[in-house]
Amino acid sequence: MGAVSALEKLVPVVLAFGCGVVFARRKVVPAESSKVFADYAFLFAVPCFLFGNIYASDLGALFDWRAIAGYATAAGAAVVLTGAIAAATGVRDPRGVALRIMAAVQVNTAYFAVPVFIMLYGNAAPIFPVLLFQVCVLSLVVISIMELGRPDRPGGPARRLGSAVTASLLTPVVIACNAGILLNLLSVRVPGVVLDGFAFVGDSASPVALFALGLHLGGSGLNLRGTTREEMWIIAFKCVALPLITYAVCHHLFGVDGDWLGYLVLIAAMPAPQNLFIFAQRYDVGVDLSASLVVKSSLVALLLLPLWTQWAAQVS
């Protein structure tokens, strides 16, 4: 197993993204329509994917609370470090800081980690606790900041914060995760035909979101030689620093070892999440930066994948 094998597993990702780029450049599909596709993924397809998968999972077998607490602590430390670096480099808009935190701390679970884990371990079960933590905690914080910073939010700070938190809790992604957990824990039977419908729509989340990203980049262009210093430090933090922080915190502070330590290090080494671009499109902040970070961090993560895989095997 190596980078070539990993790339073979990601051929559908390359196909969906590449077609978006080609269609936009040849003007087969207008590049500005990328927001429509991104909204479809964010508001409908991704929630369907999350609900169906969380509802059908064995939650009791998925959670090692010491491992999850260690990962959450590592992510919290990374959030503080990333926010401080962003502020030190001149980012003053809270939404801009939140976007950079999301790029440097959250990981691409559904579209990158899942195929990698299936390839390495035969299943993607270890990813779901991290996925829940990201959606129900990290994404909730980011969405609250994004909603709070919207110029059309009326009233004073307290009212705006309350409206932002309420809006974030009512976001389809958060509702879908919470509903999946609740119905799973209560053993509520959801008809098979309904779950099949969620699966049908959810299966479109990844290709549609990647197609939207390709459309956007096909219209705006992607210059690897023109990578900025800001992009470099965010990608370096995401693909190198975060896995090291995760290892140090989980192993030395929480005593996590064995398979879970390897899982968490490898998860942390995944690239910036696809939802980064969807959030940026949704709230009209840092769209070009987010699109560039998603693609470039994916390329770097793919190149580093054999090294992190070998290290994860050694620490397990």
N, C-alpha and C positions, 0 to 999 in steps of 0.2 A: 504494500500500500504506500502511495506517495501522492504527490501533487497531481500526477497524471490521472490516477484512479479517482481522486476527489473531483477533478475537472469533468471526468466522464459522467459522474453522478449528477453534475450540475449542468449538463447539456440543456435540459428544458429551461433552466434559468437564463442561460445565454441566448437561447432561441427567442424567448418572450421579450427579453430586453433588446436584443439585436433587431428584431422586427420593428419594435417601436422606433428605434433610431433610424432605420432605413425608411420606414413609412413617413416619418417627419421630414427627413432630408429630401425625399422625393415628392413631398407634399401630397402623398396619398391620403394621409390623415393629418389635419391641422395640428401643429405642435401645441397650440393653446387649448386644445381639447383634453390635454393631459389632466387638467384639474377635474374634469367630469369623471374620468376613469378613476382618479385617486379618490374622489368622494364616494364613488360606488364601492371601492374596496374598503375605505375607512368606515363608512356608515352602514354597510350591508354585508359584504362578503366576509370580511375578517370577523365580525361578531358571530356570524353563522358558523364559521370554522371553529372558533374558540368554544362556543356553547356546546356543539356536538361532541368535540373531543374531551372537554372537561367533564361533561355529564357521563360519558361512557367510561371514564377512567376509574381505577381503584385508588381513591384518594389516600386511603390508609396505607397502602403499600408504596405510595410515591414519596411520602414525606419523612425525611430524616431531619428532625427539628434542629439538631446540633449543626448539621451541615447547612441548612437553610439560614439559621441564625448567623453562622459564620459568613455566608455569602452576602447576607443583608448588611452586616457590619462592614465588610469590605466595600460593598457598593456605596454605603454611606460615607466612608472615608474618601472614596473616589469622587463622590459628588462635591464634597467640600473642597478637595484639591482642584477639581476642574473649575468650579465656580470662582475660586481665588485666582487661578491662572487667567480665566476669561476676563475677570475684572481688572487684573493687572495689565492686560494687553489692550485695555481701552474699551471693552464692551460695557455699555452702560444700560442698555435696554434690557429689562428683566426677561423679556421673551427671548432675546438673543442669547442671554446667559443660559436660560432653560434649554434652548435648542442645542447649545454646545455641550451641556451636561448630558443630554439625551444621547448625543452622538458619541460621547466618550465613555459612557457608563453602561447604557443599555446595549443589548446584543441582538443580533438577527437570529431569532429562534426558529420561526416557522419556515423561512425561506433558505436558510443556510445550515443551521445547527441540526435540524431534523434529518436531512439526507446524510449529513456527516455521521451522526450517531447511529442511524440505521445501517450505514456501511460498516462502522467499526464494531458496534455492539448488537446489531440485529433488531434494536428497537430504540425508540426515542423517549421512553418513559422518564428518564432522569431530567429531561428538559422541562417538563410541565411545572414542577414547583417553582423554578426560576421564572418561567413564563407567567405564572400567576403573580409572583412577587413584582415582576415588571409592570404588568397591567394594572394590578390592584393597588400598588404603592407608587412606584416610580412614574408611571404614565399618569397616574392621578395627580401627582404633584405638578408635572409638566403641563397637563391640560388646565389645571387651576391657574397656573401662572399665565398661560396663553389666553385663557378666558378673561382673567383679571386685566390683562394688558390691552384688550381690544378697545379701540377708540370709541366704539358705539355703546360701551357699558356706562349707564347713567349712575348718578348718586355719589355719596362719599365713599371713603376707603372701606368702611365696615360693610356697607351695603354691597359694594362692588365685590368684596372678597366673598361674602355670602352667596351672591349670585354666581360667582366663578366656581365655588365649590359645588353648589347645586348643579350647575351646568355640567361640570366634570363628572359628577356622580350619575347624571342622566345620559352621559355619552354611551352610544350603543355598545362600544367595546367593553366598558366597565359593567354595564347592565348584563351583557352576555356572560361574562365571567362569573359575576355574583349569582346569576340565575343558574348557571351550570353547577356551581358548587352547592347551592341551596337545594336544588332538586336532587342532586346526587346524594347529599347527606340525609335528606328526608325520604329517600328511596321512592320518590314520586315517579310513576311510570309514564314516560312520554311515548306516545304511539310511534311505532316503527316508521310509518309513512312520514311523520313529521321529522324524525331524525334523518331520514333519507333526503328530505327536502333541504334540511340544513347542510347536509353533506354535499349535495349537488351544488348549492350556491357557494359553500365554503371552499370547495375545490377550485373555484375561479379566483379566489382572493390573491393567490401568489402570482399567476400569470397576468392578471389584470393590473395589479400594482406594479409589476416589473415592466409591463407594456407602457404604463403611464410614465414611469421613470425614463424609459427609452424615448418616448415621445418628447419629453421635456428636454432631455440632453440632445436629442437629434435637432431640436429647434435652436437650443442655445449653444451647443457645442461643448466638447470636453477636451481640455488641453492638459495632458499629463506633464508636459514640460513647464506649463505655467502654474504648477501647484504652489500655492502660497505657503508662507511660514505657518499661518494659522492652521491650514489644513494638515500640514506636516505634524505639528505638535498634537493635534487631536487624534490623528491616525496612529501616531506613535504611542500615545497614552492608551488608546483603545486596544491596539493589537499587541502591545508589549507590556506596558506598565500595569494595566488592569489584571492580566493573568498573574503577574508577580505579586501584586497586592493581595489578590484572592488567595494565592498559595500561602503567603506569610500569615495573613489573618486567620484563615481557616485551620491551618496546620498548627501554628505556634500559639494562637490565642484560644482556639476552640477545640484543639486536639482531634480534628478531623483527619482520618487517614483511610487507607484502603481505596476501594472503588470510587467512593463519593469524592475523595480529594481529587482524583484524576478527572472525574466528571466535571467538577466545578472549575478546575483550571482550564479544561478544554472549552467549556461553555463561555468562560470569560474571554477566551481568545477569538471568539467569533466576531465578525465585523459589525459595524454600526447597523441598527435595525432599518428595515425597509420602511417602517412606520415613520421614521424621521422625515422622509420626503413627503409622506402623506400628511403629517402634522404641519409641515412647513407650507404645503399647498393649502391646507385647510385654513390656516391662520395668517397666510400671506406674510411670512417672515423667513428670511434666509433661504429662499427656495433654491437658488443656484448653489449656495454653499452646501445645503443638505443633499442635493442630488449628487454633487461631486464627492462628498464624503461617503455616501452609500456605495458608490461604484469603486472608488479608490481604496477604501478600507476593505472591500471585498477582495480586490486584487491582492492586497498585502496579506490579508488573512489566509488566502489560498496558498500563497508562496510560503508562509510560515507554518502552514498546517502540518507538514511532516515533522517539523521540529517539536511543536507543541504536542502532537500525538505521541511521539517517542517519550517526551518528558512525562506526559500524563500516565503512560504505561509504567514508567519507572517509579513514580511516586505512589502508584496504586498498591 
